[in-house]
Amino acid sequence: MEGVSYEACSLAGNWGLGKLICLYDDNGISIDGPVRGWFSDDMVKRFQGFGWHVIPNVDGHNADAVHQAIKQPAFTGSRP
């Protein structure tokens, strides 16, 4: 379903849905196992290309870091 979700993310960027927040879990695995060697997309560049405000490299195991990242987008205007 990645294709459908990426299309929705592109639409959100084009429509300027600035109140939308997405947390992307880049943990290096899929339902089939590790993605190393076959998944090489640069997700930061992909979402920036969609017109999103991207906060890279947030430690998902650090609740305060996640909280701070979620607070940031409120100041980006019309970019999700």
C-alpha positions in Angstrom: 0.0 0.0 0.0 3.0 2.3 -0.1 2.0 3.7 -3.5 -1.4 4.8 -2.3 0.1 6.4 0.9 2.8 8.2 -1.1 0.1 9.6 -3.4 -1.8 10.8 -0.4 1.3 12.4 1.0 2.0 14.2 -2.3 -1.6 15.5 -2.4 -1.2 16.8 1.2 1.9 18.7 0.2 0.2 20.1 -2.9 -2.9 21.1 -1.0 -0.8 22.7 1.8 -2.3 20.7 4.6 -0.1 22.3 7.3 -1.8 20.7 10.3 -1.0 17.2 9.1 1.8 15.3 10.9 3.3 12.0 9.8 5.6 9.9 11.9 7.7 7.7 9.6 9.3 4.6 11.2 12.5 3.9 9.4 13.6 0.8 11.3 15.1 -1.1 8.5 12.7 -4.0 8.4 9.5 -5.0 6.5 7.0 -7.7 6.9 9.4 -9.9 4.8 12.5 -9.1 7.0 15.4 -6.7 6.7 15.3 -4.2 3.8 19.1 -3.7 3.5 20.1 -4.4 0.0 16.8 -3.8 -1.7 15.3 -0.6 -0.2 17.4 2.5 -0.9 14.9 5.4 -1.1 15.9 8.6 0.7 12.8 9.2 2.6 13.9 12.7 3.7 14.3 13.8 0.1 11.1 12.0 -0.9 9.0 13.9 1.6 10.7 17.2 0.9 9.9 16.6 -2.7 6.2 16.2 -1.7 6.5 19.7 -0.1 6.6 18.5 3.5 8.5 20.1 6.4 10.8 17.2 7.4 12.6 16.8 10.7 15.1 14.0 10.1 16.8 11.7 12.6 14.4 11.9 15.6 15.1 9.1 18.1 11.8 7.2 18.3 12.9 5.7 21.6 13.2 9.1 23.2 9.7 10.4 24.1 11.0 14.0 24.6 12.7 14.1 21.2 9.4 12.9 19.5 7.4 15.4 21.5 9.8 18.2 20.4 9.6 17.1 16.8 5.8 17.1 16.9 5.7 20.6 18.3 7.9 22.0 15.5 5.6 21.7 12.5 3.1 24.1 14.0 5.4 26.9 12.8 5.9 25.9 9.2 2.7 27.4 7.8 1.1 25.4 5.0 3.5 22.5 4.8 2.5 19.2 6.4 
